[in-house]
């Protein structure tokens, strides 16, 4: 993994909103499998802003193999993260899904 991506991953995992969004966008703009892996790592972030930003930018890769990762976040504690997962699934598949809370 590229040193820049490693540094951004560490920064992402320790960031707060709105910086989280900017770091996730930067990883997306770098592109490639290493950047995607970094964003996938962010799905385990302790703050919802990290998880939400990572879902948003992972969906922009237009990779349907990400859908299961998004489905796992339909039961996230954070409303924003659940909605981002729901929207990501819809954007990739056209499927309307409900969150674990029926939203």
N, C-alpha and C positions, 0 to 999 in steps of 0.2 A: 504494500500500500504506500502510495506517495506520501512523503513527509507533510506536505501541505494538507492533504486529506486527513492525516492522523491528527495534526494540530487543530483542524477545524472540528473534527469529531470530539476531541477533548473539550474544545470551547463550547460546542453545541450542548454537550451533556451537563455543562456547568452554567449554562446561560439562562437568562430570564427574558421574557417578552419585553420589548420588540426585537432585541438582538437575536433571539432564537430564530425568528422568521428570516432575518438577513443571512444568518449562517446556513440555514437549510437551503435557502435560495442559491447561495454561493456553491454549495455542494452540488445542487441540481445543475447549475451552469457548467461546472467542471465536467459532469457527466461520467459515464462509464460504470463498470461494475463496482469499482472501489467506492465511488461516491454513493452508489445505490446501497452498498453494504453499510456505509456510515449512516445513511438515513434509516436503514433497517435497525441499526443499533439504537438509534434515537427513539424507536418505538417503545423501548424499555425505559425511557427517561422518567425520572421521578416527578417532574413537573409536567402538567398537562400541556403547557405551551410547546414543549419539546415534542411530545407525541403528536400533537395536532399539526404542527409545522411539518413534521416528517411525513405524516400521511398525505398532506397537501402536495408536497413536492414529489413523493413517490408516485402518486397518481399521475403526475405530469409526464412520467416516463412512458405512459400508455402501455404498461406491461401487465397483462391479465394474470400473470403468475403472482402478483401482489395481492390479489383479492382475498385470499385466506388470511393474510396479515391484517387486512382492513376489517374483515369479519370479526377477528379476535378483539377488535376495539369497539365493536357495537355494544359492549357491556362495560366500557370504561367508566370510571367514577365521574369523569368530567363531561358535562353536556356538550361543550365545544368539540371535544375529541370524538364523542359518539356521532355528532352531526357531520364532522369532517369524514369519518369512516363511511357513514351512510352515503354522503355525496360522492366520495371517491368510487364506491361500488357502482353507483348509478352512472357516473361518467364513463366508467370502463365497460359496463355491461348493459346499461339501460334498465337494469333491474331495480325496482323499488323495494327496498328492504326496511324493516323496522329495527330499531335498537332493542336491546334487552328490556328497556322500559316502555316499549310500545310507541316510541316517538317516530 
